[in-house]
């Protein structure tokens, strides 16, 4: 896989972490056709999530923007073609050439071929594996001075497990992860962590669960952008680092639950 498209770090063990919307770069032929400015793109990307993948030995961090190809959507919708695909945004100056789209699809296919190889190796070696699929989401869509989205439907952390065919099999691990993350000290307070409230998981989870139904569990973890200003892109470094520590603190519990499920650690 092209390192300029996705940074891959391979390690031992049954844990994998991904940040597939962290990227901001565009390959030159895409950049010359995109109508959006950098700030508009950044607002819909998940900046700074790549750092959090340090919780797992094996990591995949996208370097290209979701506006080039969205790895969390099905292949037929992974290139945004109209405003309805992209939060109402006019992505292109004019319709992109088919050759451009084909090369984006090739990068998509390459990513998923790499992911399949990684997950198959972990399934064979360990019997069970977990993917931390890390994301961030906006909650101030009415503008920087607008009212934030209602807390009741927008937890600080949404754990998406809706693409699991058999949640019951993984319930002890999921509930342990949620409980451990919710009990972590984040700058003197606890995070609001809930399951399947705002998001249920995207294509990466669905794809993995279809191919590794008996061995793989994807936790699609969406952090509300309380750790940054979603309009300016300015990071709150203390909040960001505290989230990283909270995520890392969940690893012992996840490994313990994996062992109980029969994983070979």
C-alpha positions as CSV (number, residue, x, y, z in Angstrom):
1,X,0.0,0.0,0.0
2,X,1.2,3.5,-0.9
3,X,2.6,5.1,2.3
4,X,1.5,8.5,1.0
5,X,-2.1,7.2,1.0
6,X,-2.1,5.4,4.4
7,X,0.6,5.0,7.0
8,X,0.9,1.4,8.2
9,X,2.6,0.2,11.3
10,X,2.6,-3.5,11.9
11,X,3.0,-5.0,15.4
12,X,2.2,-8.1,17.4
13,X,-1.0,-9.0,19.1
14,X,-4.7,-9.1,18.4
15,X,-5.4,-5.3,18.5
16,X,-5.6,-3.0,15.5
17,X,-6.3,0.7,15.5
18,X,-7.4,2.8,12.5
19,X,-7.9,6.5,11.8
20,X,-9.3,6.4,8.3
21,X,-10.5,10.0,8.2
22,X,-7.4,11.6,9.8
23,X,-6.0,12.5,6.4
24,X,-6.0,15.9,4.8
25,X,-3.8,15.6,1.7
26,X,-5.1,15.3,-1.9
27,X,-3.1,13.9,-4.8
28,X,-2.4,16.6,-7.3
29,X,-5.0,15.6,-9.9
30,X,-7.7,15.6,-7.3
31,X,-6.6,18.9,-5.8
32,X,-7.0,20.7,-9.2
33,X,-10.6,19.5,-9.5
34,X,-11.8,20.1,-5.9
35,X,-13.8,23.3,-5.3
36,X,-13.5,23.2,-1.5
37,X,-11.0,25.2,0.5
38,X,-8.8,23.6,3.1
39,X,-10.8,24.9,6.0
40,X,-14.0,23.4,4.5
41,X,-12.4,20.1,4.0
42,X,-10.8,20.1,7.5
43,X,-14.1,20.7,9.1
44,X,-15.5,17.4,7.8
45,X,-12.3,15.4,8.3
46,X,-11.2,13.8,11.6
47,X,-7.9,15.6,12.4
48,X,-5.7,14.5,15.3
49,X,-7.4,11.1,15.5
50,X,-4.3,9.4,14.1
51,X,-2.3,10.0,17.3
52,X,-4.8,8.0,19.3
53,X,-4.0,4.9,17.3
54,X,-1.0,4.5,19.5
55,X,-3.1,2.3,21.8
56,X,-2.6,-0.6,19.4
57,X,0.6,-2.3,18.1
58,X,-0.9,-2.4,14.5
59,X,-2.1,0.9,13.1
60,X,-3.5,2.3,9.9
61,X,-3.7,6.1,9.6
62,X,-5.0,7.6,6.3
63,X,-3.0,10.5,4.9
64,X,-5.4,11.3,2.1
65,X,-8.6,13.2,2.7
66,X,-12.0,11.6,2.7
67,X,-12.8,14.1,-0.1
68,X,-10.4,12.1,-2.3
69,X,-11.9,8.7,-1.3
70,X,-13.9,7.9,1.8
71,X,-12.7,4.6,3.3
72,X,-15.7,4.3,5.6
73,X,-18.3,4.1,2.8
74,X,-19.2,1.3,0.5
75,X,-17.1,1.2,-2.7
76,X,-19.9,2.4,-4.9
77,X,-20.2,5.6,-2.7
78,X,-16.7,6.1,-1.6
79,X,-16.1,9.0,-4.0
80,X,-18.4,11.9,-3.3
81,X,-20.1,12.8,-6.6
82,X,-22.8,15.2,-5.6
83,X,-23.6,17.6,-2.6
84,X,-25.9,15.0,-1.1
85,X,-22.9,12.7,-0.6
86,X,-21.0,15.4,1.3
87,X,-23.2,17.4,3.7
88,X,-24.5,19.6,0.9
89,X,-21.0,20.7,-0.1
90,X,-20.1,21.3,-3.7
91,X,-17.0,19.2,-3.8
92,X,-16.0,19.5,-7.5
93,X,-15.4,22.5,-9.8
94,X,-16.8,20.2,-12.5
95,X,-17.5,16.5,-12.8
96,X,-14.2,14.7,-12.1
97,X,-12.8,12.6,-15.0
98,X,-13.5,8.9,-14.9
99,X,-9.8,8.2,-14.8
100,X,-9.4,10.2,-11.6
101,X,-12.3,8.2,-10.0
102,X,-10.8,4.9,-11.1
103,X,-7.5,5.8,-9.5
104,X,-9.3,6.7,-6.3
105,X,-11.1,3.4,-6.4
106,X,-7.8,1.6,-6.9
107,X,-6.5,3.2,-3.7
108,X,-9.6,2.1,-1.9
109,X,-9.2,-1.5,-3.1
110,X,-5.6,-1.4,-2.1
111,X,-6.5,-0.3,1.4
112,X,-9.1,-3.0,1.9
113,X,-6.8,-5.7,0.5
114,X,-4.2,-4.6,3.1
115,X,-6.7,-4.6,5.9
116,X,-8.0,-8.0,4.9
117,X,-4.5,-9.4,5.1
118,X,-3.9,-7.9,8.5
119,X,-7.1,-9.1,9.9
120,X,-6.7,-12.6,8.5
121,X,-3.3,-12.9,10.0
122,X,-4.7,-11.9,13.4
123,X,-7.6,-14.3,13.1
124,X,-5.3,-17.1,12.3
125,X,-2.7,-16.4,14.9
126,X,-5.0,-15.3,17.8
127,X,-8.4,-16.6,17.0
128,X,-10.1,-13.3,17.9
129,X,-9.1,-9.7,17.3
130,X,-10.4,-6.2,18.0
131,X,-10.2,-3.1,15.7
132,X,-10.5,0.3,17.3
133,X,-12.0,2.4,14.5
134,X,-11.3,5.9,15.6
135,X,-13.2,9.0,14.4
136,X,-14.4,12.5,15.5
137,X,-17.7,14.3,14.7
138,X,-19.0,17.8,14.6
139,X,-21.6,19.1,17.0
140,X,-21.7,22.8,16.1
141,X,-23.1,22.8,12.6
142,X,-25.0,26.0,13.1
143,X,-21.8,27.9,13.1
144,X,-19.1,28.9,15.7
145,X,-21.5,31.0,17.6
146,X,-24.5,28.7,17.2
147,X,-26.1,26.4,19.7
148,X,-24.3,23.1,20.0
149,X,-26.2,19.9,19.1
150,X,-28.3,18.5,22.0
151,X,-26.3,16.4,24.5
152,X,-29.1,13.9,24.7
153,X,-28.4,12.7,21.2
154,X,-24.7,13.6,21.0
155,X,-22.5,11.9,23.6
156,X,-18.9,12.9,24.0
157,X,-18.0,9.4,22.9
158,X,-20.3,7.3,20.7
159,X,-19.3,3.6,20.5
160,X,-20.8,2.2,17.3
161,X,-21.4,-1.6,17.3
162,X,-24.4,-1.7,15.0
163,X,-22.6,-3.5,12.2
164,X,-22.0,-6.6,14.4
165,X,-24.2,-9.5,13.3
166,X,-24.0,-11.1,16.8
167,X,-23.5,-8.4,19.4
168,X,-24.3,-10.9,22.2
169,X,-21.1,-12.8,21.4
170,X,-19.0,-9.7,22.0
171,X,-21.2,-8.1,24.7
172,X,-18.8,-8.6,27.6
173,X,-15.9,-7.0,25.7
174,X,-18.0,-4.1,24.4
175,X,-19.5,-3.3,27.8
176,X,-16.1,-3.6,29.4
177,X,-14.6,-1.1,26.9
178,X,-17.5,1.3,27.4
179,X,-17.3,1.1,31.2
180,X,-13.5,1.5,31.3
181,X,-13.6,4.5,29.0
182,X,-16.4,6.1,30.9
183,X,-14.5,5.6,34.2
184,X,-11.2,7.1,33.0
185,X,-10.1,10.3,34.5
186,X,-10.0,13.0,31.8
187,X,-8.7,16.2,33.3
188,X,-10.6,15.6,36.5
189,X,-13.9,14.4,35.1
190,X,-15.5,11.4,33.4
191,X,-16.5,11.2,29.8
192,X,-20.1,10.7,28.6
193,X,-19.8,7.3,26.7
194,X,-22.8,5.7,25.1
195,X,-23.4,3.0,22.5
196,X,-25.1,3.4,19.1
197,X,-26.7,6.8,19.9
198,X,-25.3,9.1,17.2
199,X,-23.5,6.5,15.0
200,X,-23.8,2.7,14.6
201,X,-20.6,2.2,12.7
202,X,-19.6,2.5,9.0
203,X,-18.2,0.5,6.2
204,X,-15.0,-0.5,7.8
205,X,-16.9,-2.2,10.6
206,X,-19.5,-3.7,8.2
207,X,-16.8,-5.0,5.9
208,X,-14.8,-6.6,8.7
209,X,-17.9,-8.2,10.4
210,X,-19.0,-9.7,7.1
211,X,-15.6,-11.4,6.4
212,X,-14.6,-12.2,10.0
213,X,-18.0,-12.7,11.7
214,X,-16.6,-15.3,14.1
215,X,-13.3,-13.7,14.9
216,X,-13.4,-9.9,14.5
217,X,-15.0,-7.1,16.6
218,X,-14.8,-3.5,15.4
219,X,-15.4,-0.8,17.9
220,X,-16.3,2.3,15.9
221,X,-15.4,5.1,18.4
222,X,-16.6,8.6,17.5
223,X,-15.4,11.4,19.7
224,X,-17.4,14.6,19.7
225,X,-15.0,17.5,18.7
226,X,-14.9,18.9,22.2
227,X,-11.1,18.4,22.1
228,X,-10.8,21.0,19.3
229,X,-12.6,23.9,17.7
230,X,-14.3,22.3,14.7
231,X,-14.6,25.7,12.9
232,X,-11.0,26.9,13.3
233,X,-9.3,23.6,13.6
234,X,-7.4,24.7,16.7
235,X,-6.6,21.8,19.0
236,X,-6.9,21.7,22.8
237,X,-3.7,19.7,23.4
238,X,-4.5,18.9,27.0
239,X,-7.9,17.4,26.2
240,X,-6.5,15.6,23.2
241,X,-3.7,14.0,25.2
242,X,-6.1,13.1,28.0
243,X,-8.4,11.2,25.5
244,X,-5.3,9.3,24.3
245,X,-4.5,8.2,27.9
246,X,-8.2,7.2,28.5
247,X,-8.2,5.1,25.3
248,X,-4.9,3.4,26.3
249,X,-6.3,2.6,29.7
250,X,-9.0,0.4,28.1
251,X,-6.5,-1.9,26.5
252,X,-5.9,-4.2,29.6
253,X,-9.7,-4.8,29.9
254,X,-10.1,-5.5,26.2
255,X,-7.3,-8.0,26.2
256,X,-8.7,-9.7,29.3
257,X,-12.2,-10.0,27.7
258,X,-10.6,-11.3,24.5
259,X,-8.8,-14.0,26.5
260,X,-12.1,-15.0,28.1
261,X,-13.6,-15.3,24.6
262,X,-10.8,-17.8,23.7
263,X,-8.3,-15.5,22.0
264,X,-4.7,-16.7,22.0
265,X,-2.8,-13.8,23.4
